[in-house]
């Protein structure tokens, strides 16, 4: 039987990437906690012994004006959420930008292409929404495969200079040479 639409094609391949729905919030929380638990670069728990800080960050972002529902995506396999990525409103000086993160994949599904699929999907969605650029903090060797470059090479300054080349940007189609200091959504400052 021929496949008739993109959803069926993704399902046939075993994974579906779609926008987050209201019923996904608890699963996303679990995936994010599992992905960042005991990881050295994770944000510390807000409450002693609690979930990693990335879980709290997601809750705070959802309640913030910076939340962009169309840029909160989940990866589904066999009906279960196995990964999540989000971009929220950020700024470079007075111009709009996006801050990417967290990107979370269940530990047992890491290194299987789930994270890459989520990255390609969210970057494509951001570009389709005419966003100019995306910033993130992460391992340069990993994120360069998605077109990210050290922000300093584009004239964009990291929120914290100590991040060095770990703060990176990906310029999208609507990028028009904007420079300046990058600012994440306010909830990032509360961790």
Secondary structure, DSSP 4 states (H G I P E B T S, - for coil): ----SHHHHHHHHT-EEEE--GGGHHHHHHHHHHHHTT-TTSPPPSSTTSS-HHHHHHHHHHTSTTEEEEEEEEEEETTEEEEEEEEEEEEETTEEEEEEEEEEE-GGGTTTTHHHHHHHHHHHHHHHTT--EEEEES-HHHHGGGT-EEGGGGTEEPSSGGGGGGEEEEE-TT-----EEEE--GGGGG-
